[in-house]
Amino acid sequence: MASNAAVPFWRAAGMTYITYSNVCANLVRNCLKEPYKSEAITREKVHFSVSKWVDGKPQKPIIRSDTPEE
Amino acid sequence: MFRQVAARILPRSIAAAARPFSTDVAAASAADEAFTEAWKKVIPNIDPPKTPLSFMAPRPPTASSIPSKLTVNFVLPYASELSAKEVDMVIIPATTGQMGVLPGHVATIVELKPGVMSVHEGNDVTKYFVSSGFAFVHTNSYADIIAVEAVPIDQIDQSLVQKGLAEFTQKLSSASTDLEKAEAQIGVDVHSALNSALSG
């Protein structure tokens, strides 16, 4: 069993499967007709905040959001 | 010396038991019998509590003869498109090409590429464009197909597809880093698949 067998081109370029899958999904969503397109875009909005913890204390969070900041 | 004797005895008993294949899973029982038996022995007066097993639907057993219909579960992150739907055949866009799944198909796990999935039920064919995902076929003729995004073909806008294809082909020729090339290649792949879905 070849362990370094033909990896997909996106993995060879350093992309993970999740990134690849999300990119594909986004491209498909952008090619839809209205009104399906606007429904799809609102459905897939992402909002999360990530903070690294150092010495038991959270550092400044990184907020990643598709909704405009209030 | 004793180790040799034990070694000779052991393989014979295992061979006699004829271990089943790991792909032939037994039908799961609906209630946890061993647990309820043990409970009743120790605490006969109180009803045994329900275990998680009793809340789950038992796995449908693998029939001894090939069933006539394939049961399909097609799910997306936001909706369950098909839930335990009995169909004759599904054709899924595997990375290795279009793959037809009939009842009695061997157990398989496939990665899907952007392409058209068609569900055949009698004379009706429903087609979806799937962005990517996985398909699991089980021995009991159940197929679980999971995709991130799947749309019926008539929801795709031809002009946007053409525009996207031209844009990404142009990006592919002008890309410099590996990552840019990969992204542009993904764009070209997805848009050409969309294009062939619309025309095919």
Boltz contact constraints between the chains, C-beta under 6 A:
constraints:
  - contact:
      token1: [A, 9]
      token2: [B, 182]
      max_distance: 6.0
  - contact:
      token1: [A, 9]
      token2: [B, 185]
      max_distance: 6.0
  - contact:
      token1: [A, 10]
      token2: [B, 182]
      max_distance: 6.0
  - contact:
      token1: [A, 13]
      token2: [B, 178]
      max_distance: 6.0
  - contact:
      token1: [A, 13]
      token2: [B, 179]
      max_distance: 6.0
  - contact:
      token1: [A, 13]
      token2: [B, 182]
      max_distance: 6.0
  - contact:
      token1: [A, 15]
      token2: [B, 182]
      max_distance: 6.0
  - contact:
      token1: [A, 21]
      token2: [B, 132]
      max_distance: 6.0
  - contact:
      token1: [A, 21]
      token2: [B, 148]
      max_distance: 6.0
  - contact:
      token1: [A, 23]
      token2: [B, 186]
      max_distance: 6.0
  - contact:
      token1: [A, 24]
      token2: [B, 114]
      max_distance: 6.0
  - contact:
      token1: [A, 24]
      token2: [B, 131]
      max_distance: 6.0
  - contact:
      token1: [A, 24]
      token2: [B, 132]
      max_distance: 6.0
  - contact:
      token1: [A, 24]
      token2: [B, 190]
      max_distance: 6.0
  - contact:
      token1: [A, 25]
      token2: [B, 131]
      max_distance: 6.0
  - contact:
      token1: [A, 25]
      token2: [B, 148]
      max_distance: 6.0
  - contact:
      token1: [A, 25]
      token2: [B, 149]
      max_distance: 6.0
  - contact:
      token1: [A, 27]
      token2: [B, 190]
      max_distance: 6.0
  - contact:
      token1: [A, 28]
      token2: [B, 131]
      max_distance: 6.0
  - contact:
      token1: [A, 28]
      token2: [B, 149]
      max_distance: 6.0
  - contact:
      token1: [A, 31]
      token2: [B, 156]
      max_distance: 6.0
  - contact:
      token1: [A, 31]
      token2: [B, 157]
      max_distance: 6.0
  - contact:
      token1: [A, 31]
      token2: [B, 160]
      max_distance: 6.0
  - contact:
      token1: [A, 31]
      token2: [B, 161]
      max_distance: 6.0
  - contact:
      token1: [A, 31]
      token2: [B, 194]
      max_distance: 6.0
  - contact:
      token1: [A, 32]
      token2: [B, 155]
      max_distance: 6.0
  - contact:
      token1: [A, 33]
      token2: [B, 155]
      max_distance: 6.0
  - contact:
      token1: [A, 33]
      token2: [B, 157]
      max_distance: 6.0
  - contact:
      token1: [A, 36]
      token2: [B, 155]
      max_distance: 6.0
  - contact:
      token1: [A, 43]
      token2: [B, 78]
      max_distance: 6.0
